[in-house]
């Protein structure tokens, strides 16, 4: 069992939209400092689960605790990198100005000089400080994604959530992004939603899958699966045939 505090816990959570049951009897948790992957097919409810984590939706039943509090109270401690962002390519905004947006929360504003310093530190973490004055619209897709990670880091979050961060990136950009996340591993709790576990798997401590109930219930639940190292030892594969009980932190190696 991990001795670190629990970062996120769901306890018998259920959530439905009108005429559509999405999640039912969801119970899982993970700890501060862990690197977690959330996987599942399109339409399974991953986006809904993130809305619940961020306090944008509330469960009809069950409880959610984010960093020890109701998500609406603690979401200021979370840095969020969305899958899709829209922006006006003609709007004259620099990379540094985009990252400084991460400081807009009243509790993190500070003086302008402090905002700039925190933004530059975040850009350094993603190795893009040399592009601080570059127009945001002049960057490649992969660079823009890393700038959004920097924007989230500028808020000095306790936890970082990324929704499909490698979507539509070329191989080199994807590898640079995951190298950045690798440097954050251990110092920041990270939850990543992904379809493709191949490149990110070496970083993952645990993996949770949104899956259909086996007892015929309409909503989906969240199941933790075993991660098993592949032969070359650099990647891990998900053992979808081996589940870990919801109240467990680790799976005994001899039982795999």
C-alpha positions, 0 to 999 in steps of 0.5 A: 500500500502506498503511504502517500496521501490520496490525490483523487478518490471516487466512492460508488459514484453514479452520473447520468445525463437526461435519458443517458446513464453514463457512470454507475458504481464507480470506485477507485483512487490513486495517490499523490505523486503517481502518474496515472493513465485513464483509457477507454473507447470513444463515448465511454465517459472519459470526458464526463469523468474529467468534468466530475474531477474538475467539479464542472459536474456533480454526481447524482450519488456517491462521493468524489474527493480531489486532494482531500476536498470537494472538487469545486473547492480544490480545482484551483490546485489542478492544472488542466490541458484540454484536448482541443483549444480554439484560438483566433490565429490573427489575434496578436498574442505571444507564447509568454502571454499565453502561458501567463494566462495560467496565472489568472486565478485571483489566488495566483495573480501576483505582480506582473513581474512575478507573473512573467517570472512564473511563466518563464519558469514554466516555459523552461520546464517544457524547454520552450523558453527560447520561444517566449516572444514568438507569436503563438500562431507561428508555432507548430502543433506540437509546440502549441501543445507544450505551451498549453502544458506550460500554461497549466504549470504556471499555476503551480498545480498540485495535480496535472490533468491532460486530455489526449495530449498527443492527439494529432501530433507527429512522432517527434512532437509526441516524444518531446511531449512525453519527455517533458512529462517524464521530467515532471513525474514524481514531483507532480501528480499526473492524470493522462487520458489517452487512447494509445498507451505505447509511447506513454506506458514507460511513465505510467504507474497505474492504469484505469479503464472505463469499461462496461459492467459485466452484471448488465448495468447500463452505466460504465464503471472504472476498473484498474488493470495490471501493467506488465513490462514487455520483453524489451523492458522499456514499455508496459502493456495493459493486461485487460484480462487481469483486474485489480480490486478497487480498494487496492494500490498494488497487485502482487507480482506472483498473482499475475 
